[in-house]
């Protein structure tokens, strides 16, 4: 168990304060039996030093050894043994100061009470130490579990991104290859656009928060590349109300959705297709809607069609721990994808 120096210092300070309080109380009790203050202080300090040592020993033992369900009998035996050692230490050490026969008789007659009170004090220390170190161990276990879950989540997000980017890159390179022969100027333009797009992509982290305006600016780079590929066939409509431009969202969330819309809207048709992208605020959510027409004879859009939409839905779950932030509909030859991004900072798990 990893325990900080400050926590250890607090434990030792608590033992020291308890020892001083115990010594003061015992000194007063011994004096109340008619002994002078000198003998009472010797008795109180000597007994408390032995008891503090026993408490330190049991505390230090529980720091490294947490008893299991069937091991509490061992802890009980430890407390009894330490209480007996403390009582025996007082019995044989204090008479060496030659305090007088009256005090020695009092000391012998009070051994049972001393043994019992020592056992209670050591038992309380053992119980408090066991609870305290058990809580520290639980916190450390929870911390390690959270770190492991965070690493696993980050690894999965990175894996999703690595699958999405090559898919788009391969399509773009194939288009550039097709343009080189008969449209070299457009091919060069597309290479520059692809370079700008990839440069912006590499600067973004999967868990980075950006505004919708920044996301749309980066998305426009992607759309310019696709417009070179498809020419006049690809048209886009982007509309956002004034309140949602500065809304926060995960970076690179729209690109795979728009790519899916282009795939199912243009790949099986020869006419002009318009991809619609709309954003608005709904209570505490940024709602983004992407629509594209499709041919029901050649395309059958359904929930989670394509890796892009599955990847977006999985990413939303990893970031927000919710499965209800994305939905798709196919009505009247229009395929609609809707995602909701919570804007409550306390609930965003970037």
N, C-alpha and C positions, 0 to 999 in steps of 0.2 A: 504494500500500500504506500503510495507516494504522499507524504504529509509535509507541508511546508514548515519552514523554521518558525514562522509566526504562530502557527497552530501549536507546535511543540512548546514554544515559549508561553503561550496562554495556559497550556495544561500545567506546566511547572509552576507558573504564577498562582494558579488556582490551588495547587497542593500547598504552596508556601503560605498563602493567605489562610487556608484551612488549618494548617499547622499552628500558626500564630493564634488564631481564634481558639483552637482547642487548648493550647498551652495556657492562655489567659483564663479560660473557663475552669480548667483543672486546678490552676493555682488558687483561684478564688474558693473552689470547693475544699481543697486541702486546708487552706487557712481557716475556713469556717469550722473545721473540726478542732481548732484550738492550737494548731501549729503556727510557728512564727512565719513571717513573710519569706525569710531566707530559705527555709526548708520547703515551704510551699512552692516557691519559684523553682528550686532545684527539682522537685518532683514533677511539676508541670512541664518544665522545659525538657527534662530528660525523657519523660514518657512521650511527649509530643515529637521529639526527634526520632525515637524508635518507631512511632506510629507513622510519621511522615515518610520515613524510609520504606516501611512496609507498603504504604499507599503508592509511593513512587514505583516500587518493584512490581506491584500488581498492575499499575497503569502501563508501565513499559512492556510488561509481558503481553497484555491485551492489545498493545499496539501492533505486535507482530503475529499474534495468535488469537483468532476469533473462535471461541468454542462452538462446536456444532450442537445439534439438539440433544444428543446423548452424552455430551461432554461437560455439562454444567456441574455434575457431581465432582469432577476434577477441580473446577473453580471453587466449589464449596470447600473442598479439602484444603486447597491453597489458602483460603481465607482463614480457616481454623488454625492451620499451621503457623501462618504469619502472626495471628493474634496471640497464639501461645508463645511464640518467640519474643514478641514485644513484652508480654507479661513476665516471661522468664528473665528478660534483660533487665527490667525494672527491679525484679526480686533480687537479683544477684549483683547488680551494679550499684544501685543507690546505697545499700548498706556499707559499701566500701568507703563512703564519706563519713562513717561513724556518726550517724545522726542521733543516736540515743535509742535505748531499749523500747521506749514508748512508741516511737515512730516505726521501728522495725516490726513490732507486734501489729501495729496498724497496717503496715505494708503487707504482712502475711495474711491478715484477715480480709484484706480488700482485693486479693488476687483474683478471686472468682468474678467479682464485679469488674475489675480491670480487664480480665479476659473477655467477658461478655461485651463490654463497651468497645474494646479494641476490635472484636469481631464485627460489631455493628458498623463501626467506622470504615473498616477495610471492605466490608460487604457493600456498603453504599458506594465507596470509591470504585469497586469492581463493577457494580451495576452501571454507574454513570459512565465509566470508561468503555464498557462493552457497547452501550447505546451510542456513545459519541463516535467511537471508531467504526461501528457498524454503519452509521449515517455517512461518515466520510467515505467508507468503502462503496456504499451505494451511489454517492455522488460521482466518485471516480469511475465506477462501472457505467453509469449513465453518460458521463462525458465521453468515455471511449466508444460507447455504442453510437452516440450522436456523431462523433467524428467518423466512425466507420460508415454510417448511413450517408453522411455528407460526401465522403469520398466515393461511395458507390453511386450516388446520385450524379455527382460531377462527371464520373467516368461514363455513365450512361448518356448524359447530355452531350458530352464530347463525341461519343460514338454516333449519336443521332446526327450531329453536325457533319461528321466525317462521311456519313452515308449520303447526306443531302447535297453537299458541295460537289463531289465528283459527278453526281447525276446531272447537275446543271452544266458543269464544265465540259463533260463529254458531248452533250447536245450542242453547246456553243462551238466547240472545236470542229464538230462535224459540219456545222453551218458555215464556219469560216472556210473550211476545206472546199465546200461546194461553191463558195463565192469567189475563191481565188482565181479560177479559170476565166470567168466571164465578167465578174464585177470586182476587180482588184481594189478599187477605191473603197467600196463598201466593206470589203474584207479587212482592209487596214483600219477603217473606222471602227469596225466591230472589235478588232484586236485592242485598240485603245480603250474602248468602252469596257471590254472585259477586264483589262488591266485595272482600270479605275474601280470597277465593281469588286474585284478580288482584293484589291488593296484595302478598301473599306471593310470588307468582310473579315480580313485577317486582324483588323484592329478591334473587332468586336468580340466580346466574350459571351458565351451562351447565357450567363446569368447577369449580364450588364443591363442596366435600366436606361432606356432612352425615351425621348418624347415621340409622339406620333408623327410630328413634323419631321424629325430626324429619320424615322423609319420610312416615311414616304419619299424623302429625298434619296435615300439609298435604294428604295424600290424603283424609283424612276430610272436609275442606272441599269437595273435589270431589264426594265421594260424597253428602254432604248435598244438594248442588245436584241431583244426578241422582235422588235419592230424592224430591225435590219434583216432578221431571218425571214419574217413573214410579210414584210412590205406593207402595202395598204390594207391587207386582210385583217391586221390586228389594230383595233381601236380601243382606247381605254377612256373610262370616265371615272374621275376621282372627285368625291365630294365629301367634305367634312364640315360640321358646324363649328362655330367660333370657339366653343367651350372645350373641344376635345383635342385641339392642336398641341397643347402642352400636357396632355394626359401621359402617364408613364406606362410603359409596356416593355416586355422582353425584346431584346434586339433580334432581328432576322426572323420575326414571327410571320410576317405577311408573305415573304418571298415564296416559300413552298406552297402556300395556298393559291397564290396567283399562278404559279407554275402549273399546279394541278388544273386550274381553270383554263389556262392556255392549252394544255394537253388535250382535255376533253372537249374544248370548244373549237379548236382549229385543226387538230390532226386528221379528223375524219370528214372535214368539209373543205369546199373550195371557195366559198363566198366570204364576204366580210363579216367579222365577228367583233362584238363589243364586249369587253370585260369591264364590269362595274365594281368599283370599290367605294364603299361608303363607311363613314365613321360618325358616331354620335355618343353622347353621354346619357346613360340611363341610370339614374340614382347614383350609386357609387361604382358603376362599371363603365369601362370604355367598351362599346359594342362596335365590332368591325364586321361588315358584311361584304362578301365577294360573290358576284353572280356571273355566270356565263351560260350562253345558250348551248344546247347539245342536240345531237340527232339521235332520237330514241331507237332508230333502226340499227345504228352502228355502235352506240354507246349505251351502257346501262349503269349510270351512276347510282351508287348506293352508299349507305353509311360506311365511312372509313375507306372509300375508294382510293387506292394508290398509297404508296409508301409515304408521300408527302403529308397527307392528312393524318395518317396513323402516327407519323413522327411528331406532328404538331400537337395532336391530342395527348400523346405520351409526355411531351415536354411540358404542357400545361399542367398535367398531373404531378410531374416531378417538382415543378416550381410552386404550385399552389395546393397540392394534395387534394384536388377535386376533379371529378370526372364529368361534371355538368357544365363545363365552360366552353364546349364546342358542340355544334350540331349542324347537320346537313339536311337539305330538302331538295327534292326533284319534282317540280310541278310545272306543267304547261311548257315543257321543253326548256325550262330554266333550272339550272343547278345552283343552289345557294349554300354557301358555307358561312356560318355565323360563329364568331368567337367573342367571349366576354373576358375582359381583363380587370380583375378587382383593383380598385384604387386606394383601398384602405391600407396604409403603410404597415400597420401592425399585422396584416395578414399576408403580405407579400413575402415570399420566402426565396429571395434571390440569393 
